[in-house]
Amino acid sequence: MSDTALPVLINQVPHTLAPGATLADAVALAGIQPPFAAAVNLQFVPRSQYAQHQLAAHDQIELIAPITGG
């Protein structure tokens, strides 16, 4: 594993995470509050897998909150 920072995109915005970061780390960095859905490289990741889903450099993470309205 590399000792360098991990560049990722969270909702199209560049961020840097620590080596070995998981999707849970990215969610915490983004500060998004439930409810929301998460996808990494266009693949949905169940909430139960956030802490186990290892991120790689240049992963594209989408955190999508439902839109409510009338």
Residue frames as a rotation matrix with the C-alpha (Angstrom) as fourth column:
MET 1
0.577 0.817 0.000 0.00
0.817 -0.577 0.000 0.00
0.000 0.000 -1.000 0.00
SER 2
-0.095 -0.600 0.794 1.19
0.570 -0.687 -0.451 3.50
0.816 0.410 0.407 -0.83
ASP 3
-0.316 -0.091 -0.945 2.02
0.903 -0.334 -0.270 6.12
-0.291 -0.938 0.187 1.77
THR 4
-0.984 -0.073 0.163 0.79
0.134 -0.905 0.404 8.95
0.118 0.419 0.900 -0.46
ALA 5
-0.530 0.836 -0.143 -2.52
-0.414 -0.402 -0.817 10.75
-0.740 -0.373 0.559 -0.21
LEU 6
-0.605 0.444 0.661 -5.51
0.678 0.723 0.134 9.28
-0.418 0.529 -0.738 -2.03
PRO 7
-0.838 0.330 -0.434 -7.08
-0.444 -0.875 0.192 11.68
-0.316 0.354 0.880 -4.56
VAL 8
-0.574 0.749 0.332 -10.80
0.781 0.622 -0.056 11.08
-0.248 0.227 -0.942 -5.14
LEU 9
-0.807 0.480 0.344 -13.80
-0.239 -0.799 0.552 12.98
0.540 0.364 0.759 -6.45
ILE 10
-0.652 0.701 -0.290 -16.79
0.659 0.334 -0.674 13.37
-0.376 -0.630 -0.679 -4.15
ASN 11
0.453 0.891 -0.037 -19.80
0.665 -0.365 -0.652 14.71
-0.594 0.270 -0.757 -6.06
GLN 12
0.653 -0.251 0.714 -17.43
0.655 -0.286 -0.699 16.01
0.380 0.925 -0.022 -8.77
VAL 13
0.805 -0.401 0.437 -15.28
-0.511 -0.843 0.168 17.92
0.301 -0.359 -0.884 -6.23
PRO 14
0.136 -0.837 -0.529 -11.63
0.041 0.539 -0.842 16.88
0.990 0.093 0.108 -5.73
HIS 15
0.795 0.015 0.607 -10.75
-0.602 -0.110 0.791 15.69
0.078 -0.994 -0.078 -2.22
THR 16
-0.172 -0.875 -0.452 -7.75
-0.483 0.475 -0.736 13.96
0.859 0.091 -0.504 -0.69
LEU 17
0.866 0.442 0.232 -8.11
-0.440 0.455 0.774 11.08
0.237 -0.773 0.589 1.75
ALA 18
0.059 -0.845 0.532 -5.54
-0.883 0.204 0.423 9.14
-0.466 -0.494 -0.734 3.75
PRO 19
-0.535 -0.296 -0.792 -4.11
-0.661 0.730 0.174 5.93
0.527 0.616 -0.586 2.29
GLY 20
-0.923 0.202 -0.328 -6.37
0.310 0.895 -0.320 2.98
0.229 -0.397 -0.889 3.06
ALA 21
-0.726 0.687 -0.015 -9.48
-0.576 -0.620 -0.532 5.17
-0.375 -0.378 0.846 3.25
THR 22
-0.717 0.605 0.346 -12.90
0.644 0.765 -0.001 3.59
-0.265 0.222 -0.938 2.92
LEU 23
-0.360 0.700 0.616 -16.21
0.457 -0.444 0.771 4.86
0.813 0.559 -0.160 1.62
ALA 24
0.534 0.529 -0.659 -17.17
0.824 -0.151 0.546 5.54
0.189 -0.835 -0.517 5.26
ASP 25
-0.276 -0.724 -0.632 -14.21
0.742 -0.578 0.339 7.95
-0.611 -0.376 0.697 5.47
ALA 26
-0.874 -0.021 0.485 -15.37
0.404 -0.584 0.703 9.76
0.269 0.811 0.519 2.34
VAL 27
0.132 0.989 0.063 -18.92
0.630 -0.133 0.765 10.05
0.766 -0.061 -0.640 3.70
ALA 28
0.392 -0.051 -0.918 -17.57
0.869 -0.305 0.388 11.49
-0.300 -0.951 -0.075 6.96
LEU 29
-0.682 -0.715 -0.155 -15.43
0.595 -0.665 0.451 14.00
-0.426 0.216 0.879 5.02
ALA 30
-0.657 0.485 0.577 -18.41
0.407 -0.416 0.813 15.09
0.634 0.769 0.076 2.93
GLY 31
-0.966 0.257 -0.040 -20.52
-0.079 -0.438 -0.896 15.62
-0.247 -0.862 0.443 6.05
ILE 32
-0.503 0.829 -0.244 -23.69
-0.488 -0.040 0.872 14.43
0.713 0.557 0.425 4.33
GLN 33
-0.654 0.387 0.650 -26.57
-0.611 0.237 -0.756 13.43
-0.447 -0.891 0.081 6.61
PRO 34
-0.881 0.407 0.242 -28.88
0.468 0.827 0.312 10.46
-0.073 0.388 -0.919 5.99
PRO 35
0.512 0.065 0.856 -30.88
0.264 0.937 -0.229 9.64
-0.817 0.344 0.463 4.04
PHE 36
0.275 -0.420 -0.865 -28.60
-0.899 -0.431 -0.077 9.31
-0.341 0.799 -0.496 1.03
ALA 37
0.935 -0.092 0.342 -27.31
0.203 0.931 -0.304 6.70
-0.290 0.354 0.889 -1.38
ALA 38
0.226 -0.931 -0.287 -23.67
-0.614 -0.365 0.699 6.16
-0.756 0.019 -0.654 -2.29
ALA 39
0.968 -0.051 0.246 -22.03
0.220 0.644 -0.733 4.96
-0.121 0.763 0.635 -5.48
VAL 40
0.127 -0.973 -0.195 -18.36
-0.309 -0.225 0.924 4.47
-0.943 -0.057 -0.329 -6.32
ASN 41
-0.838 -0.462 -0.290 -17.52
-0.365 0.081 0.927 4.60
-0.405 0.883 -0.236 -10.03
LEU 42
-0.364 0.836 -0.410 -21.25
-0.870 -0.148 0.471 4.38
0.333 0.528 0.781 -10.81
GLN 43
-0.363 0.232 -0.903 -21.68
0.186 0.967 0.173 1.19
0.913 -0.105 -0.394 -8.73
PHE 44
0.466 0.632 0.619 -24.16
-0.544 -0.347 0.764 1.40
0.698 -0.693 0.182 -5.84
VAL 45
-0.656 -0.643 -0.394 -22.64
0.016 0.510 -0.860 0.45
0.754 -0.571 -0.324 -2.47
PRO 46
0.408 0.837 -0.364 -25.00
0.420 0.182 0.889 -0.73
0.811 -0.516 -0.277 0.30
ARG 47
0.511 -0.144 0.847 -24.73
-0.622 -0.742 0.249 1.27
0.593 -0.655 -0.469 3.54
SER 48
0.938 -0.109 0.330 -23.66
-0.189 0.638 0.746 -1.90
-0.292 -0.762 0.578 5.37
GLN 49
0.603 -0.731 0.320 -20.54
0.798 0.551 -0.244 -2.04
0.002 0.403 0.915 3.17
TYR 50
0.887 -0.231 0.399 -19.29
-0.110 -0.947 -0.303 1.56
0.448 0.225 -0.866 3.57
ALA 51
0.628 -0.661 0.410 -16.68
-0.669 -0.191 0.718 0.70
-0.396 -0.726 -0.563 6.21
GLN 52
0.267 -0.521 0.811 -15.36
0.230 0.851 0.472 -2.27
-0.936 0.060 0.347 4.19
HIS 53
0.819 0.106 0.563 -15.38
0.569 -0.028 -0.822 -0.62
-0.072 0.994 -0.083 0.76
GLN 54
-0.011 -0.940 -0.340 -11.73
0.584 -0.282 0.762 0.30
-0.812 -0.190 0.552 0.15
LEU 55
0.895 0.291 -0.339 -11.19
-0.048 -0.692 -0.721 3.32
-0.444 0.661 -0.605 -2.08
ALA 56
0.115 -0.854 0.508 -8.58
0.930 0.272 0.248 3.63
-0.350 0.444 0.825 -4.81
ALA 57
-0.594 -0.417 -0.689 -6.91
0.169 -0.901 0.399 6.70
-0.787 0.120 0.606 -6.27
HIS 58
-0.909 0.216 -0.357 -9.17
-0.415 -0.548 0.726 8.64
-0.039 0.808 0.588 -8.62
ASP 59
-0.615 0.788 -0.014 -12.37
0.787 0.613 -0.071 6.87
-0.047 -0.054 -0.997 -7.54
GLN 60
-0.754 0.504 0.422 -15.48
-0.283 -0.829 0.483 8.87
0.593 0.244 0.767 -8.32
ILE 61
-0.773 0.465 -0.432 -17.84
0.624 0.435 -0.649 8.89
-0.114 -0.771 -0.627 -5.36
GLU 62
-0.539 0.704 0.462 -21.43
-0.176 -0.631 0.755 10.08
0.823 0.326 0.465 -5.68
LEU 63
-0.838 0.371 -0.400 -23.45
0.493 0.202 -0.846 10.80
-0.233 -0.906 -0.352 -2.54
ILE 64
-0.724 0.633 0.273 -27.04
-0.006 -0.402 0.915 11.36
0.690 0.661 0.295 -3.57
ALA 65
-0.853 0.516 -0.070 -29.73
0.039 -0.070 -0.997 12.66
-0.520 -0.854 0.039 -1.24
PRO 66
-0.347 0.806 0.479 -33.39
0.938 0.303 0.170 12.16
-0.008 0.508 -0.861 -2.19
ILE 67
-0.971 0.110 0.212 -35.21
-0.071 -0.980 0.186 15.25
0.228 0.165 0.960 -3.37
THR 68
-0.432 0.871 -0.234 -38.50
0.843 0.298 -0.449 15.94
-0.321 -0.391 -0.862 -1.70
GLY 69
-0.888 0.197 -0.415 -41.15
-0.254 -0.963 0.087 18.34
-0.382 0.183 0.906 -2.84
GLY 70
-0.148 0.951 0.271 -44.59
0.220 0.299 -0.928 18.69
-0.964 -0.078 -0.254 -4.25
